[in-house]
Structure formats: structure tokens, C-alpha cells
């Protein structure tokens, strides 16, 4: 099972959300799908992918029905109340932080089209299920998006994934060094340089 927070990237990942026209079950969150930079007044939630080789359509529909019954009240409340706590030496300082999600946005009965999304405040690094590695702008919807093929993922069963990437590339007339993206992080907080072995070409 994989999850992608599509609305966090404006509409830049929209083509992957619709890829293959998968069966999609919306869970009723009030999402900002405008592609603008609005942050208040809207719900936030991941799109959860349920692989067909793991769950049948009937099982996904049963899960959807269960979530719909719970989602409008209890699930939404649980996400808002969820807290992540931490403390330092002798408990002299404690922090509490809530999640930034209100629930799940939708269920999709398909394999996730993207296996990783890395972000560092600028262009995104996207790893497609088919193996292509892309770099894509991450602007609001009123700005033209651009995507460049950066390289390919190399499957290595039982080992850390490897990416064979171009060291130098141009995106929207600006020259980049691929090494500048090694500190970009995925949704689990892993840096690209830690999650994958990188081979430059």
C-alpha cells in the first residue's frame, strides 16, 4: 500500500492521479484541487493505493463503505486529535505536534504510479513505477509546468534502490547539478542520498 498527497503539489502530479483511469473512491474531504497556493479552509489527505494483486474489487468496496460510515465523524476527529510527542534530556522540554492530515482523500484500486516523490523546496524528483526518474517544476497551476527525464531506477532485489541519473540538466532555461537534489526528502523524511544509491552519467 502506498499513499501520495497529491494536493500538496498543486496540480503538478495530476497526470499520475488519472493514469490508466483507475477505479477511484473519494472519501468526502473538502480538498483544494484548484492548483493554487491556498492552505486554509480546506482538508488535507493522502490518496491511498490498494494493489489489485492484494485486494479484490469487492474488498476495496467493503473498505470504502466502512470508511465512509466512519470518515465523516470519528476518523476526521481522530486525525485532528492525533499528536506526536517528544522530549529531551530530563524532560526539561517537551513538544507536541499534530498531524497535517484530516484523513484519507481517496482510495485507488491500482498500483501507485509513482514509487517516490522527493521535494526540497524547488523542483520535484519523481520515480515512476516503470522506472523513469523525472525532475518536474512544482509551481501553482497558473504557471506552465515542465518535466525532464533525469534517468532511470535500477531494480536490485534485496538491496537499496539505485538511480542512474544525469549529473547536469536544464529545466526552464536554468542549469542544474543533480547533486543539488541529494538532500530532497520523501514523505517519510528520508533524504534521496540515504534512500537510494546514485550513479551519475
MOLIN-V69745 format. One record per backbone hydrogen bond with DSSP energy under -0.5 kcal/mol. CO is the residue of the C=O (numbers start at 0). NH is the residue of the N-H. Records with the same first field share a line. If there is no record, write none. Layout:
BEGIN
CO=NH / NH
END
This chain:
BEGIN
1=48
3=5 / 46
4=7
5=8
6=9
8=11
10=13
12=15 / 16
13=17
17=20
21=23
22=108
23=25
24=106
28=30
29=42
30=32
34=140
42=31
43=101 / 102
45=47 / 104 / 105
46=3 / 48
47=107
48=1 / 50
50=53 / 54
55=59
56=60
57=61
58=62
59=63
60=64
61=65
62=66
63=67
64=68
65=69
66=70
67=71
69=72 / 74
70=75
72=76
73=77
74=78
75=79
76=80
77=81
78=98
81=98
82=84
83=96
85=94
87=90
88=91
92=87
94=85
96=83
102=45
104=26
105=47
106=24
107=49 / 109
108=22
112=128
115=126
117=124
118=184
123=125 / 135
124=117
125=127 / 133
126=114 / 115
127=130
130=152
131=127 / 133
132=149 / 150
133=125
134=147
135=123
139=142
145=136
147=134 / 149
149=165
150=132
151=163
152=154
153=161
155=158
160=196
161=153
162=164 / 198
163=151
164=200
166=177
168=175
170=173
173=170
175=168 / 177
176=179
177=180
178=181
180=183
181=192
183=191
184=118
185=188
189=185
190=193 / 194
191=195
196=162
198=164
END
